[in-house]
Amino acid sequence: MHELTVVNNLLKFLQNFLKDKNIEKVIKINLRINPLSCLDEENLNFVFRSLAKENNLLKDAKISVKRGEDPLSREVIIENIEVEVRDGDQKD
């Protein structure tokens, strides 16, 4: 399952990226994938929910996938991460 590898790497990145930041929760993770990729958004979200279910910062986050136009591009690129900061403001 290719989605499992992608989500595992995404979780490792997010844990390092979010460490020591004033973030209450992650709302959405926007990914751009290669147009020829076999990754499936529904499967990515299923695996993400399964692996992040006990992480309070990540458990309610959704992955959104947009296919890029360049077939020579990297397979997965994080475009942005939508978060809710502790004081209630939202930022990317």
A tleap script that builds the chain and sets N, CA, C and O, in Angstrom:
source leaprc.protein.ff14SB
mol = sequence {
  NMET HIE GLU LEU THR VAL VAL ASN ASN LEU
  LEU LYS PHE LEU GLN ASN PHE LEU LYS ASP
  LYS ASN ILE GLU LYS VAL ILE LYS ILE ASN
  LEU ARG ILE ASN PRO LEU SER CYS LEU ASP
  GLU GLU ASN LEU ASN PHE VAL PHE ARG SER
  LEU ALA LYS GLU ASN ASN LEU LEU LYS ASP
  ALA LYS ILE SER VAL LYS ARG GLY GLU ASP
  PRO LEU SER ARG GLU VAL ILE ILE GLU ASN
  ILE GLU VAL GLU VAL ARG ASP GLY ASP GLN
  LYS CASP
}
set mol.1.N position { 0.849 -1.182 0.000 }
set mol.1.CA position { 0.000 0.000 0.000 }
set mol.1.C position { 0.894 1.245 0.000 }
set mol.1.O position { 1.513 1.575 1.012 }
set mol.2.N position { 0.952 1.912 -1.113 }
set mol.2.CA position { 1.788 3.094 -1.296 }
set mol.2.C position { 1.356 4.234 -0.370 }
set mol.2.O position { 2.194 5.000 0.105 }
set mol.3.N position { 0.071 4.345 -0.117 }
set mol.3.CA position { -0.448 5.409 0.744 }
set mol.3.C position { 0.131 5.327 2.153 }
set mol.3.O position { 0.361 6.358 2.785 }
set mol.4.N position { 0.366 4.129 2.646 }
set mol.4.CA position { 0.926 3.953 3.989 }
set mol.4.C position { 2.308 4.596 4.097 }
set mol.4.O position { 2.600 5.275 5.081 }
set mol.5.N position { 3.147 4.389 3.108 }
set mol.5.CA position { 4.480 4.991 3.104 }
set mol.5.C position { 4.391 6.507 3.057 }
set mol.5.O position { 5.096 7.196 3.794 }
set mol.6.N position { 3.533 7.027 2.200 }
set mol.6.CA position { 3.374 8.479 2.079 }
set mol.6.C position { 2.880 9.072 3.394 }
set mol.6.O position { 3.410 10.086 3.848 }
set mol.7.N position { 1.884 8.464 4.005 }
set mol.7.CA position { 1.327 8.988 5.256 }
set mol.7.C position { 2.339 8.877 6.394 }
set mol.7.O position { 2.449 9.795 7.206 }
set mol.8.N position { 3.073 7.780 6.469 }
set mol.8.CA position { 4.110 7.667 7.501 }
set mol.8.C position { 5.130 8.790 7.384 }
set mol.8.O position { 5.502 9.399 8.387 }
set mol.9.N position { 5.583 9.065 6.170 }
set mol.9.CA position { 6.540 10.158 5.963 }
set mol.9.C position { 5.915 11.514 6.262 }
set mol.9.O position { 6.574 12.392 6.819 }
set mol.10.N position { 4.666 11.688 5.901 }
set mol.10.CA position { 3.958 12.932 6.187 }
set mol.10.C position { 3.838 13.148 7.695 }
set mol.10.O position { 4.048 14.261 8.177 }
set mol.11.N position { 3.507 12.107 8.435 }
set mol.11.CA position { 3.385 12.218 9.892 }
set mol.11.C position { 4.721 12.568 10.539 }
set mol.11.O position { 4.768 13.389 11.455 }
set mol.12.N position { 5.799 11.959 10.074 }
set mol.12.CA position { 7.131 12.295 10.602 }
set mol.12.C position { 7.445 13.762 10.349 }
set mol.12.O position { 7.933 14.463 11.235 }
set mol.13.N position { 7.160 14.224 9.128 }
set mol.13.CA position { 7.399 15.627 8.803 }
set mol.13.C position { 6.569 16.542 9.694 }
set mol.13.O position { 7.092 17.505 10.255 }
set mol.14.N position { 5.283 16.248 9.828 }
set mol.14.CA position { 4.384 17.097 10.619 }
set mol.14.C position { 4.791 17.147 12.085 }
set mol.14.O position { 4.731 18.209 12.704 }
set mol.15.N position { 5.200 16.026 12.645 }
set mol.15.CA position { 5.612 16.016 14.048 }
set mol.15.C position { 6.822 16.913 14.269 }
set mol.15.O position { 6.890 17.624 15.272 }
set mol.16.N position { 7.777 16.888 13.346 }
set mol.16.CA position { 8.942 17.776 13.462 }
set mol.16.C position { 8.574 19.228 13.189 }
set mol.16.O position { 9.022 20.133 13.893 }
set mol.17.N position { 7.755 19.444 12.165 }
set mol.17.CA position { 7.376 20.800 11.771 }
set mol.17.C position { 6.537 21.493 12.840 }
set mol.17.O position { 6.720 22.683 13.092 }
set mol.18.N position { 5.630 20.770 13.465 }
set mol.18.CA position { 4.700 21.364 14.427 }
set mol.18.C position { 5.269 21.465 15.839 }
set mol.18.O position { 4.683 22.117 16.704 }
set mol.19.N position { 6.399 20.827 16.067 }
set mol.19.CA position { 6.991 20.826 17.404 }
set mol.19.C position { 7.268 22.256 17.869 }
set mol.19.O position { 7.828 23.061 17.124 }
set mol.20.N position { 6.878 22.560 19.084 }
set mol.20.CA position { 7.135 23.857 19.719 }
set mol.20.C position { 6.456 25.030 19.022 }
set mol.20.O position { 6.896 26.171 19.169 }
set mol.21.N position { 5.402 24.771 18.274 }
set mol.21.CA position { 4.632 25.859 17.666 }
set mol.21.C position { 3.327 26.009 18.447 }
set mol.21.O position { 2.865 25.060 19.081 }
set mol.22.N position { 2.748 27.180 18.398 }
set mol.22.CA position { 1.534 27.502 19.149 }
set mol.22.C position { 0.284 27.067 18.367 }
set mol.22.O position { -0.585 27.884 18.061 }
set mol.23.N position { 0.213 25.787 18.055 }
set mol.23.CA position { -0.866 25.265 17.221 }
set mol.23.C position { -1.783 24.382 18.051 }
set mol.23.O position { -1.334 23.489 18.770 }
set mol.24.N position { -3.077 24.652 17.936 }
set mol.24.CA position { -4.065 23.841 18.651 }
set mol.24.C position { -4.420 22.583 17.870 }
set mol.24.O position { -4.525 21.496 18.438 }
set mol.25.N position { -4.604 22.743 16.556 }
set mol.25.CA position { -4.883 21.567 15.730 }
set mol.25.C position { -4.626 21.873 14.264 }
set mol.25.O position { -4.652 23.026 13.834 }
set mol.26.N position { -4.378 20.819 13.517 }
set mol.26.CA position { -4.228 20.908 12.073 }
set mol.26.C position { -5.598 20.639 11.473 }
set mol.26.O position { -6.266 19.668 11.828 }
set mol.27.N position { -6.007 21.510 10.560 }
set mol.27.CA position { -7.326 21.396 9.942 }
set mol.27.C position { -7.254 20.653 8.609 }
set mol.27.O position { -8.050 19.754 8.336 }
set mol.28.N position { -6.280 21.050 7.784 }
set mol.28.CA position { -6.217 20.497 6.438 }
set mol.28.C position { -4.773 20.488 5.954 }
set mol.28.O position { -4.001 21.405 6.237 }
set mol.29.N position { -4.425 19.444 5.224 }
set mol.29.CA position { -3.108 19.322 4.613 }
set mol.29.C position { -3.337 19.238 3.113 }
set mol.29.O position { -3.953 18.293 2.621 }
set mol.30.N position { -2.839 20.230 2.391 }
set mol.30.CA position { -3.036 20.284 0.945 }
set mol.30.C position { -1.799 19.747 0.240 }
set mol.30.O position { -0.702 20.285 0.386 }
set mol.31.N position { -1.991 18.685 -0.522 }
set mol.31.CA position { -0.908 18.055 -1.258 }
set mol.31.C position { -1.116 18.235 -2.751 }
set mol.31.O position { -2.245 18.247 -3.242 }
set mol.32.N position { -0.008 18.374 -3.461 }
set mol.32.CA position { -0.041 18.340 -4.925 }
set mol.32.C position { 0.727 17.093 -5.331 }
set mol.32.O position { 1.860 16.886 -4.896 }
set mol.33.N position { 0.115 16.268 -6.158 }
set mol.33.CA position { 0.769 15.030 -6.553 }
set mol.33.C position { 0.974 14.987 -8.064 }
set mol.33.O position { 0.319 15.696 -8.827 }
set mol.34.N position { 1.890 14.146 -8.456 }
set mol.34.CA position { 2.188 13.939 -9.862 }
set mol.34.C position { 0.923 13.457 -10.573 }
set mol.34.O position { 0.196 12.623 -10.032 }
set mol.35.N position { 0.647 13.967 -11.778 }
set mol.35.CA position { -0.585 13.571 -12.475 }
set mol.35.C position { -0.650 12.077 -12.809 }
set mol.35.O position { -1.732 11.543 -13.056 }
set mol.36.N position { 0.489 11.413 -12.817 }
set mol.36.CA position { 0.511 9.986 -13.132 }
set mol.36.C position { 0.531 9.109 -11.881 }
set mol.36.O position { 0.571 7.882 -11.979 }
set mol.37.N position { 0.505 9.732 -10.720 }
set mol.37.CA position { 0.562 8.991 -9.463 }
set mol.37.C position { -0.687 8.140 -9.269 }
set mol.37.O position { -1.785 8.515 -9.683 }
set mol.38.N position { -0.498 6.998 -8.636 }
set mol.38.CA position { -1.643 6.127 -8.337 }
set mol.38.C position { -2.203 6.395 -6.940 }
set mol.38.O position { -3.095 5.677 -6.490 }
set mol.39.N position { -1.692 7.419 -6.244 }
set mol.39.CA position { -2.207 7.745 -4.917 }
set mol.39.C position { -3.675 8.147 -4.998 }
set mol.39.O position { -4.099 8.834 -5.927 }
set mol.40.N position { -4.429 7.708 -4.019 }
set mol.40.CA position { -5.861 7.975 -3.976 }
set mol.40.C position { -6.183 8.796 -2.724 }
set mol.40.O position { -5.785 8.425 -1.620 }
set mol.41.N position { -6.898 9.904 -2.892 }
set mol.41.CA position { -7.210 10.801 -1.773 }
set mol.41.C position { -7.995 10.094 -0.666 }
set mol.41.O position { -7.709 10.282 0.517 }
set mol.42.N position { -8.960 9.302 -1.040 }
set mol.42.CA position { -9.764 8.595 -0.035 }
set mol.42.C position { -8.895 7.627 0.783 }
set mol.42.O position { -9.024 7.549 2.004 }
set mol.43.N position { -8.021 6.901 0.103 }
set mol.43.CA position { -7.133 5.973 0.805 }
set mol.43.C position { -6.124 6.712 1.679 }
set mol.43.O position { -5.816 6.264 2.784 }
set mol.44.N position { -5.608 7.844 1.193 }
set mol.44.CA position { -4.688 8.648 2.008 }
set mol.44.C position { -5.366 9.085 3.301 }
set mol.44.O position { -4.773 9.001 4.376 }
set mol.45.N position { -6.599 9.548 3.196 }
set mol.45.CA position { -7.326 9.993 4.388 }
set mol.45.C position { -7.634 8.837 5.336 }
set mol.45.O position { -7.568 8.999 6.554 }
set mol.46.N position { -7.966 7.681 4.786 }
set mol.46.CA position { -8.234 6.517 5.632 }
set mol.46.C position { -6.991 6.136 6.438 }
set mol.46.O position { -7.065 5.929 7.649 }
set mol.47.N position { -5.856 6.047 5.757 }
set mol.47.CA position { -4.607 5.687 6.431 }
set mol.47.C position { -4.221 6.775 7.430 }
set mol.47.O position { -3.793 6.471 8.543 }
set mol.48.N position { -4.369 8.045 7.038 }
set mol.48.CA position { -4.022 9.152 7.934 }
set mol.48.C position { -4.866 9.102 9.208 }
set mol.48.O position { -4.331 9.210 10.311 }
set mol.49.N position { -6.174 8.939 9.060 }
set mol.49.CA position { -7.060 8.857 10.235 }
set mol.49.C position { -6.677 7.686 11.135 }
set mol.49.O position { -6.694 7.803 12.360 }
set mol.50.N position { -6.338 6.572 10.525 }
set mol.50.CA position { -5.970 5.382 11.302 }
set mol.50.C position { -4.694 5.598 12.105 }
set mol.50.O position { -4.608 5.179 13.260 }
set mol.51.N position { -3.707 6.246 11.502 }
set mol.51.CA position { -2.420 6.431 12.166 }
set mol.51.C position { -2.387 7.637 13.100 }
set mol.51.O position { -1.599 7.662 14.045 }
set mol.52.N position { -3.226 8.630 12.847 }
set mol.52.CA position { -3.183 9.870 13.639 }
set mol.52.C position { -4.303 9.957 14.671 }
set mol.52.O position { -4.469 11.000 15.303 }
set mol.53.N position { -5.063 8.900 14.854 }
set mol.53.CA position { -6.264 8.973 15.693 }
set mol.53.C position { -5.988 9.322 17.147 }
set mol.53.O position { -6.883 9.824 17.826 }
set mol.54.N position { -4.794 9.079 17.646 }
set mol.54.CA position { -4.485 9.398 19.041 }
set mol.54.C position { -3.642 10.659 19.186 }
set mol.54.O position { -3.225 11.003 20.292 }
set mol.55.N position { -3.392 11.343 18.089 }
set mol.55.CA position { -2.619 12.581 18.113 }
set mol.55.C position { -3.603 13.752 18.101 }
set mol.55.O position { -4.257 13.996 17.087 }
set mol.56.N position { -3.714 14.474 19.209 }
set mol.56.CA position { -4.702 15.552 19.327 }
set mol.56.C position { -4.518 16.659 18.301 }
set mol.56.O position { -5.501 17.280 17.897 }
set mol.57.N position { -3.291 16.926 17.867 }
set mol.57.CA position { -3.062 17.963 16.860 }
set mol.57.C position { -3.544 17.533 15.477 }
set mol.57.O position { -3.975 18.369 14.682 }
set mol.58.N position { -3.474 16.253 15.191 }
set mol.58.CA position { -3.687 15.771 13.823 }
set mol.58.C position { -4.961 14.958 13.606 }
set mol.58.O position { -5.368 14.756 12.462 }
set mol.59.N position { -5.591 14.493 14.670 }
set mol.59.CA position { -6.657 13.494 14.525 }
set mol.59.C position { -7.854 13.949 13.693 }
set mol.59.O position { -8.542 13.105 13.118 }
set mol.60.N position { -8.127 15.250 13.608 }
set mol.60.CA position { -9.276 15.739 12.832 }
set mol.60.C position { -8.883 16.320 11.475 }
set mol.60.O position { -9.739 16.813 10.739 }
set mol.61.N position { -7.608 16.265 11.146 }
set mol.61.CA position { -7.129 16.863 9.894 }
set mol.61.C position { -7.589 16.049 8.688 }
set mol.61.O position { -7.780 14.836 8.769 }
set mol.62.N position { -7.759 16.739 7.588 }
set mol.62.CA position { -8.122 16.118 6.319 }
set mol.62.C position { -7.004 16.380 5.315 }
set mol.62.O position { -6.367 17.434 5.331 }
set mol.63.N position { -6.784 15.417 4.459 }
set mol.63.CA position { -5.818 15.576 3.375 }
set mol.63.C position { -6.593 15.904 2.111 }
set mol.63.O position { -7.550 15.217 1.755 }
set mol.64.N position { -6.168 16.956 1.442 }
set mol.64.CA position { -6.762 17.344 0.166 }
set mol.64.C position { -5.696 17.164 -0.913 }
set mol.64.O position { -4.551 17.578 -0.733 }
set mol.65.N position { -6.067 16.553 -2.021 }
set mol.65.CA position { -5.114 16.241 -3.080 }
set mol.65.C position { -5.486 16.977 -4.355 }
set mol.65.O position { -6.638 16.972 -4.788 }
set mol.66.N position { -4.478 17.612 -4.945 }
set mol.66.CA position { -4.638 18.241 -6.254 }
set mol.66.C position { -3.575 17.634 -7.163 }
set mol.66.O position { -2.409 17.537 -6.781 }
set mol.67.N position { -3.966 17.237 -8.333 }
set mol.67.CA position { -2.993 16.683 -9.282 }
set mol.67.C position { -2.322 17.818 -10.038 }
set mol.67.O position { -2.982 18.707 -10.577 }
set mol.68.N position { -0.998 17.766 -10.066 }
set mol.68.CA position { -0.238 18.754 -10.819 }
set mol.68.C position { -0.346 18.472 -12.310 }
set mol.68.O position { -1.022 17.534 -12.733 }
set mol.69.N position { 0.328 19.298 -13.095 }
set mol.69.CA position { 0.270 19.142 -14.547 }
set mol.69.C position { 1.527 18.516 -15.128 }
set mol.69.O position { 1.495 17.974 -16.233 }
set mol.70.N position { 2.637 18.584 -14.392 }
set mol.70.CA position { 3.926 18.130 -14.906 }
set mol.70.C position { 4.179 16.667 -14.541 }
set mol.70.O position { 4.377 16.355 -13.366 }
set mol.71.N position { 4.175 15.765 -15.526 }
set mol.71.CA position { 4.408 14.355 -15.223 }
set mol.71.C position { 5.842 14.061 -14.786 }
set mol.71.O position { 6.136 12.950 -14.347 }
set mol.72.N position { 6.732 15.038 -14.901 }
set mol.72.CA position { 8.117 14.855 -14.471 }
set mol.72.C position { 8.353 15.399 -13.066 }
set mol.72.O position { 9.479 15.371 -12.571 }
set mol.73.N position { 7.307 15.891 -12.429 }
set mol.73.CA position { 7.448 16.468 -11.089 }
set mol.73.C position { 7.591 15.371 -10.040 }
set mol.73.O position { 7.391 14.187 -10.314 }
set mol.74.N position { 7.941 15.800 -8.835 }
set mol.74.CA position { 8.004 14.855 -7.719 }
set mol.74.C position { 6.620 14.270 -7.493 }
set mol.74.O position { 5.608 14.844 -7.897 }
set mol.75.N position { 6.598 13.127 -6.846 }
set mol.75.CA position { 5.300 12.473 -6.676 }
set mol.75.C position { 4.385 13.229 -5.720 }
set mol.75.O position { 3.197 13.381 -6.002 }
set mol.76.N position { 4.922 13.713 -4.578 }
set mol.76.CA position { 4.085 14.389 -3.587 }
set mol.76.C position { 4.784 15.651 -3.105 }
set mol.76.O position { 5.961 15.617 -2.746 }
set mol.77.N position { 4.059 16.762 -3.098 }
set mol.77.CA position { 4.562 18.035 -2.581 }
set mol.77.C position { 3.521 18.587 -1.622 }
set mol.77.O position { 2.333 18.628 -1.940 }
set mol.78.N position { 3.973 19.011 -0.444 }
set mol.78.CA position { 3.059 19.658 0.497 }
set mol.78.C position { 2.915 21.106 0.051 }
set mol.78.O position { 3.887 21.860 0.077 }
set mol.79.N position { 1.721 21.500 -0.354 }
set mol.79.CA position { 1.491 22.879 -0.776 }
set mol.79.C position { 1.302 23.795 0.419 }
set mol.79.O position { 1.919 24.859 0.478 }
set mol.80.N position { 0.467 23.409 1.367 }
set mol.80.CA position { 0.303 24.179 2.603 }
set mol.80.C position { -0.417 23.341 3.645 }
set mol.80.O position { -0.993 22.291 3.358 }
set mol.81.N position { -0.358 23.852 4.863 }
set mol.81.CA position { -0.995 23.191 5.995 }
set mol.81.C position { -1.856 24.232 6.686 }
set mol.81.O position { -1.345 25.257 7.140 }
set mol.82.N position { -3.155 23.982 6.772 }
set mol.82.CA position { -4.065 24.901 7.452 }
set mol.82.C position { -4.165 24.478 8.911 }
set mol.82.O position { -4.444 23.319 9.219 }
set mol.83.N position { -3.932 25.441 9.806 }
set mol.83.CA position { -3.918 25.130 11.236 }
set mol.83.C position { -4.783 26.113 12.003 }
set mol.83.O position { -5.139 27.179 11.502 }
set mol.84.N position { -5.108 25.735 13.218 }
set mol.84.CA position { -5.774 26.633 14.158 }
set mol.84.C position { -4.776 26.881 15.283 }
set mol.84.O position { -4.325 25.946 15.945 }
set mol.85.N position { -4.435 28.161 15.492 }
set mol.85.CA position { -3.488 28.491 16.555 }
set mol.85.C position { -4.233 28.619 17.871 }
set mol.85.O position { -5.453 28.782 17.887 }
set mol.86.N position { -3.508 28.547 18.960 }
set mol.86.CA position { -4.127 28.490 20.288 }
set mol.86.C position { -5.027 29.678 20.605 }
set mol.86.O position { -5.997 29.525 21.346 }
set mol.87.N position { -4.732 30.860 20.063 }
set mol.87.CA position { -5.579 32.008 20.382 }
set mol.87.C position { -6.831 32.072 19.511 }
set mol.87.O position { -7.609 33.019 19.622 }
set mol.88.N position { -7.035 31.079 18.648 }
set mol.88.CA position { -8.247 31.013 17.841 }
set mol.88.C position { -8.086 31.527 16.432 }
set mol.88.O position { -8.968 31.298 15.605 }
set mol.89.N position { -6.988 32.220 16.111 }
set mol.89.CA position { -6.759 32.690 14.750 }
set mol.89.C position { -6.333 31.520 13.884 }
set mol.89.O position { -5.743 30.553 14.366 }
set mol.90.N position { -6.636 31.620 12.610 }
set mol.90.CA position { -6.261 30.575 11.675 }
set mol.90.C position { -5.244 31.141 10.711 }
set mol.90.O position { -5.373 32.283 10.270 }
set mol.91.N position { -4.228 30.352 10.377 }
set mol.91.CA position { -3.243 30.782 9.397 }
set mol.91.C position { -2.704 29.576 8.666 }
set mol.91.O position { -2.916 28.440 9.088 }
set mol.92.N position { -2.005 29.818 7.566 }
set mol.92.CA position { -1.392 28.731 6.784 }
set mol.92.C position { 0.011 28.494 7.269 }
set mol.92.O position { 0.706 27.623 6.747 }
savepdb mol mol.pdb
quit
